[in-house]
Amino acid sequence: MTAEETLSNVEKALDEIRPFLMSDGGNIKLLSIEDSIVKVQLEGACTGCSVNQMTLKNGVEATIKKYAPQIEEVINVA
């Protein structure tokens, strides 16, 4: 998969996740994809949420891996 295809697939995954985050007053922004690590920034209500790491790993990371299996990890850059 090319870097452009990976970026497109990660964006599709984030578009799938955004409505759920927005319904709770949050959002997510893609910052970069470096090697096999996606860096994102949680926004709004997500920044102070006590379960944001669980959402990041079980929701965001799992969905991104579904679209782009070569991604190894998703990290939140505050």
Steps between C-alpha positions, in 0.01 A plus 500: 500500500640840406527787747215673318276192527584465868412865563171458312410186696585660835282800410213262410538330837496834683189605304331184627595579861431876506119483535537299822754743643296803393188362667690526829637848423841390373691455177828366366762650270763311302843652562732262316579147394861407573613152403217286637390741775204734466512817709169662580372774726182449697297821519210648693346286772738216408800683646374479857307175474603233749460221242674669207787247498252214481318679216831560327612135516169311475320736265737714299796263470281197426310686227817637342654150496187374324560749216882495511627172653864607474445761773646373826399771745294816540618757752342819628725805491361747751 
